[in-house]
Amino acid sequence: MNLLITSREQILAELTEIDSFLNIIMSENAEEAVQRGNDLAVYVARTGKLLADAKYWLNEAVKSKVMQTLVETAKNAKATATAINALVNSLCREERYLVDWCERCNRTATHQLSWCVTVISKAKEEMKMAGMYNNKK
């Protein structure tokens, strides 16, 4: 199977760009909502892929020979499962951070896309109401 896994560096670069976009405050202008919604739909898809790639890198880090050796050493030292998990989480903190950031960006983009739909629906309803008012004159 030929996997097209995004590098950790590229994930970080893309998340930085996406996060900047997500931190822009949108007006209630319907045209802006349409354009932003188009961009957000792409970002929802992309952050989903980046999330899968970040999880791949996290899984690679967890299963590495170094990690296996550390787990064995911890077991031989009679460490608890909680202590071993804390050690693994600490050693994989950068990969876990990318996973968490991807999830946050994906959720944020999804919620903002819903907001765009709401703004567009509101504008449609206002146009409909304005048309009804104009027809009664």
C-alpha positions as CSV (number, residue, x, y, z in Angstrom):
1,M,0.0,0.0,0.0
2,N,1.4,3.4,-1.0
3,L,0.6,5.8,1.8
4,L,0.8,9.5,1.1
5,I,1.6,10.6,4.6
6,T,2.3,14.3,5.2
7,S,5.5,15.0,7.0
8,R,5.4,16.3,10.6
9,E,7.0,19.5,9.4
10,Q,4.4,20.0,6.6
11,I,1.6,19.2,9.1
12,L,2.9,21.9,11.4
13,A,3.2,24.4,8.5
14,E,-0.3,23.8,7.2
15,L,-1.9,23.9,10.7
16,T,-0.2,27.3,11.3
17,E,-1.7,28.6,8.1
18,I,-5.2,27.1,8.7
19,D,-5.2,28.3,12.3
20,S,-4.5,31.9,11.2
21,F,-7.5,31.7,8.9
22,L,-9.7,30.2,11.6
23,N,-8.8,33.1,13.9
24,I,-10.3,35.7,11.5
25,I,-13.6,37.1,12.7
26,M,-16.3,37.0,10.0
27,S,-18.9,39.6,9.5
28,E,-22.6,38.7,8.9
29,N,-22.3,39.5,5.2
30,A,-23.8,36.7,3.2
31,E,-21.3,37.0,0.3
32,E,-18.4,36.7,2.7
33,A,-20.1,33.7,4.4
34,V,-20.3,32.0,1.0
35,Q,-16.7,32.6,0.2
36,R,-15.5,31.7,3.7
37,G,-17.8,28.6,3.7
38,N,-16.1,27.4,0.5
39,D,-12.7,27.8,2.1
40,L,-13.8,26.2,5.4
41,A,-15.2,23.1,3.5
42,V,-11.7,22.6,2.1
43,Y,-10.1,23.1,5.5
44,V,-12.5,20.6,7.1
45,A,-11.4,18.0,4.6
46,R,-7.7,18.9,4.8
47,T,-7.6,18.9,8.6
48,G,-9.3,15.5,8.6
49,K,-6.4,14.2,6.4
50,L,-3.8,15.9,8.5
51,L,-5.4,14.4,11.6
52,A,-5.0,10.9,10.2
53,D,-1.4,11.7,9.2
54,A,-0.6,13.1,12.7
55,K,-2.0,9.9,14.2
56,Y,0.2,7.9,11.9
57,W,3.3,9.7,13.2
58,L,2.1,9.3,16.8
59,N,1.6,5.6,16.3
60,E,5.1,5.4,14.7
61,A,6.6,7.1,17.7
62,V,4.8,4.9,20.1
63,K,5.8,1.6,18.4
64,S,9.4,2.6,17.8
65,K,12.1,0.3,19.2
66,V,13.2,3.0,21.6
67,M,9.7,3.1,23.0
68,Q,9.5,-0.6,23.3
69,T,12.8,-0.7,25.1
70,L,11.6,2.0,27.6
71,V,8.4,0.1,28.2
72,E,10.2,-3.1,28.9
73,T,12.7,-1.3,31.2
74,A,9.8,0.3,33.1
75,K,8.0,-3.1,33.4
76,N,11.2,-4.6,34.8
77,A,11.4,-1.8,37.3
78,K,7.9,-2.7,38.4
79,A,6.4,0.5,37.1
80,T,2.6,0.7,37.0
81,A,0.7,0.8,33.8
82,T,-0.2,4.4,34.6
83,A,3.4,5.3,35.0
84,I,4.4,3.6,31.8
85,N,1.6,5.4,29.9
86,A,2.7,8.7,31.4
87,L,6.2,8.0,30.2
88,V,5.1,7.1,26.7
89,N,2.8,10.2,26.5
90,S,5.7,12.4,27.6
91,L,8.1,11.0,25.1
92,C,5.5,11.4,22.3
93,R,4.4,14.9,23.3
94,E,5.2,16.6,20.0
95,E,3.3,14.0,17.9
96,R,0.4,14.1,20.4
97,Y,0.4,17.9,20.2
98,L,0.0,17.7,16.4
99,V,-2.9,15.3,16.8
100,D,-4.6,17.6,19.3
101,W,-4.1,20.7,17.1
102,C,-5.5,18.9,14.1
103,E,-8.6,17.8,16.0
104,R,-9.1,21.4,17.3
105,C,-8.7,22.9,13.8
106,N,-11.0,20.4,12.3
107,R,-13.7,21.0,15.0
108,T,-13.3,24.8,14.7
109,A,-13.6,24.7,10.9
110,T,-16.7,22.5,11.1
111,H,-18.4,24.9,13.6
112,Q,-17.4,28.0,11.6
113,L,-18.9,26.3,8.5
114,S,-22.1,25.8,10.4
115,W,-22.1,29.5,11.3
116,C,-21.7,30.4,7.6
117,V,-24.7,28.3,6.7
118,T,-26.7,30.1,9.4
119,V,-25.6,33.5,8.1
120,I,-26.6,32.6,4.5
121,S,-29.9,31.2,5.7
122,K,-30.6,34.4,7.6
123,A,-29.8,36.5,4.5
124,K,-32.1,34.3,2.4
125,E,-34.9,34.7,4.9
126,E,-34.4,38.5,5.0
127,M,-34.6,38.7,1.2
128,K,-37.7,36.6,1.2
129,M,-39.3,38.8,3.8
130,A,-38.3,42.0,1.9
131,G,-39.9,40.6,-1.2
132,M,-43.1,39.9,0.6
133,Y,-43.1,43.4,2.0
134,N,-42.5,44.9,-1.4
135,N,-45.3,42.8,-3.0
136,K,-47.8,44.1,-0.5
137,K,-47.3,47.8,-1.5
